[in-house]
Amino acid sequence: MDEPSVDDAGVEQTLTGRLLVASPELGDPHFARTVVLLVDHDESGALGVVLNRPSTTDVSEILPDWHLYATPPQVVFQGGPVGRDSALALAARSGGRGEEDEPLGFRHVSGGIGLVDLDSPAELVAGLVTSMRVFAGYAGWGSDQLEAEIDDGSWFVVDAELGDLADDDPERLWERVLRRQPPPLAIVATFPDDPSLN
């Protein structure tokens, strides 16, 4: 994934393309044990999608032209609490190419991942992607809101991998992303769902 730019004081300017992994202490039920891929982050705020909340709605029910191109499980994912009546799709480009050679209907986010224009004909993008997920809704933060939540310890910021978008067991993604981190963060993956039972 692309490295965030850093200013003269060593402060990250963008987290676009990075993962937010919910801390076990994060109390918001919308985000408990979630993994969020940030698709946009700048001084005005941030936008991301939850990668590990599959729904029971098949992609074919809402986007029949895109069903065959969705990575299994071919269901719509709950991308976040905002704009649940709209859909967006993320895809990994074959070869992980960058924004310099974007095909029509694809907008580069970071590394080989990009947003797919679901209003485009599916065949324009289909042969160029290795995995694709469809999300209903997204997560959004206003200016400085996400930074405050990170400072409060609500989120861990880690690098994304292309495979995160196509994980075949998305409901265990939170644990797997944490386990691949160096200690002590890897230990967080062992926290029980309900710490009071420990």
C-alpha positions in Angstrom: 0.0 0.0 0.0 1.1 3.6 -0.5 3.0 5.1 2.4 1.3 8.2 3.9 3.0 11.5 3.2 4.7 13.1 6.2 5.2 16.8 6.9 8.3 18.4 8.3 7.2 17.6 11.9 6.8 13.9 11.0 3.0 14.0 11.2 1.0 11.8 8.7 -1.0 13.8 6.2 -3.2 11.0 4.9 -4.3 7.6 5.9 -5.9 6.8 2.6 -5.4 3.1 1.8 -4.6 2.1 5.4 -6.8 0.0 7.7 -8.5 1.1 10.9 -8.8 -1.9 13.2 -11.3 -1.3 16.1 -9.8 -1.5 19.6 -11.6 -3.9 21.9 -12.5 -0.9 24.0 -14.4 0.8 21.2 -17.9 1.0 22.5 -19.9 2.0 19.4 -21.8 -1.1 18.3 -21.6 0.0 14.6 -17.8 -0.5 14.8 -17.2 -3.3 17.4 -14.4 -5.5 16.0 -14.5 -4.0 12.6 -11.7 -3.5 10.0 -12.2 -0.3 8.0 -10.4 0.4 4.8 -10.0 4.2 4.4 -10.7 5.2 0.8 -10.3 8.9 1.4 -8.6 10.9 4.1 -7.6 14.6 4.1 -7.9 17.7 6.2 -11.7 17.8 5.7 -12.4 14.3 7.0 -12.3 10.7 6.2 -14.4 8.0 4.4 -14.0 4.3 4.7 -15.8 1.0 4.4 -16.1 -1.8 6.9 -14.5 -4.9 5.3 -15.8 -7.6 7.7 -19.6 -7.2 7.9 -21.2 -9.4 5.3 -25.0 -9.1 5.0 -27.4 -11.8 3.8 -28.3 -9.8 0.7 -26.9 -11.3 -2.5 -25.3 -8.8 -4.9 -27.6 -10.2 -7.7 -30.6 -8.7 -5.8 -29.4 -5.2 -6.1 -26.8 -5.2 -8.9 -27.5 -8.1 -11.2 -24.9 -7.0 -13.8 -22.1 -7.1 -11.1 -23.0 -10.4 -9.3 -20.6 -12.6 -11.3 -17.7 -10.2 -10.6 -18.1 -10.1 -6.8 -15.7 -12.1 -4.8 -17.3 -14.9 -2.7 -19.2 -14.6 -0.5 -21.1 -12.7 -3.2 -23.2 -10.7 -0.8 -23.4 -7.0 -0.1 -21.3 -5.9 2.8 -22.5 -3.4 5.5 -19.9 -0.7 4.7 -21.0 1.6 7.6 -23.8 3.5 9.2 -23.9 6.4 6.7 -25.7 6.2 3.3 -27.0 2.7 3.6 -29.3 3.2 0.7 -26.4 3.6 -1.7 -23.8 1.1 -2.9 -20.1 1.4 -3.7 -17.6 -1.2 -4.8 -13.9 -1.7 -4.1 -11.8 -3.8 -6.4 -8.2 -5.0 -6.5 -6.5 -4.5 -9.9 -4.7 -7.4 -11.5 -1.0 -6.7 -11.3 -1.6 -4.0 -8.6 -1.2 -1.2 -11.1 -1.4 2.4 -10.0 -3.5 5.4 -11.0 -1.4 6.3 -14.1 -3.2 3.6 -16.1 -6.7 3.7 -14.6 -9.4 2.0 -16.8 -12.7 3.8 -17.4 -14.9 3.1 -14.4 -12.1 2.6 -11.9 -10.6 5.2 -9.5 -7.3 4.4 -7.9 -7.4 4.6 -4.0 -4.0 3.1 -3.0 -1.7 0.3 -4.1 -3.8 -1.9 -6.5 -7.1 -1.0 -4.8 -9.7 1.3 -6.3 -13.3 2.3 -6.4 -15.5 0.9 -9.1 -18.1 3.1 -10.8 -21.2 0.8 -10.5 -23.0 3.0 -13.2 -20.4 1.8 -15.7 -21.0 -1.3 -17.8 -19.6 -4.2 -15.8 -17.6 -5.6 -18.7 -15.4 -2.4 -18.8 -13.8 -3.3 -15.5 -14.5 -7.0 -15.2 -11.3 -8.3 -16.9 -9.1 -5.9 -15.0 -9.8 -6.8 -11.4 -8.9 -9.8 -9.3 -11.4 -9.3 -6.5 -14.4 -7.0 -5.9 -16.7 -6.3 -3.0 -19.9 -4.3 -2.9 -20.8 -2.2 0.2 -24.0 -0.7 1.3 -23.2 2.5 3.2 -19.9 3.8 4.5 -18.2 5.2 7.6 -17.5 8.9 7.6 -15.6 11.3 9.9 -15.6 15.1 9.9 -12.4 17.2 10.1 -10.1 16.0 12.9 -12.8 13.6 14.2 -10.9 10.4 13.2 -7.6 11.8 14.5 -9.2 12.3 17.9 -10.6 8.8 17.9 -7.2 7.4 17.0 -5.6 9.5 19.8 -8.2 8.2 22.3 -7.2 4.6 21.4 -10.4 3.6 19.6 -8.5 2.6 16.4 -5.3 0.9 15.5 -3.9 2.1 12.2 -2.1 -0.6 10.2 -1.1 -1.4 6.6 -3.6 -3.0 4.3 -2.9 -6.0 2.1 -4.6 -6.7 -1.2 -6.0 -10.0 0.3 -7.9 -8.1 2.9 -10.5 -7.2 0.2 -11.0 -10.8 -0.8 -10.8 -12.6 2.5 -12.8 -15.8 2.3 -13.8 -15.7 5.9 -14.5 -11.9 6.4 -16.0 -12.3 9.8 -12.6 -13.4 11.2 -10.7 -10.6 9.4 -10.4 -8.5 12.6 -8.5 -11.3 14.3 -6.3 -12.1 11.3 -5.3 -8.5 10.7 -4.2 -8.1 14.3 -2.4 -11.4 14.4 -0.1 -10.3 11.5 1.0 -7.2 13.4 4.2 -7.2 15.6 3.8 -7.5 19.4 2.2 -6.2 21.4 -0.6 -5.5 18.9 -0.8 -9.1 17.9 -1.9 -10.0 21.4 -5.0 -7.9 21.0 -6.4 -10.6 18.7 -6.8 -12.9 21.7 -9.1 -10.5 23.6 -12.5 -12.1 24.3 -15.7 -10.6 22.8 -16.8 -9.8 26.3 -13.8 -8.9 28.6 -16.0 -9.2 31.7 -16.0 -13.0 31.1 -12.2 -13.2 31.3 
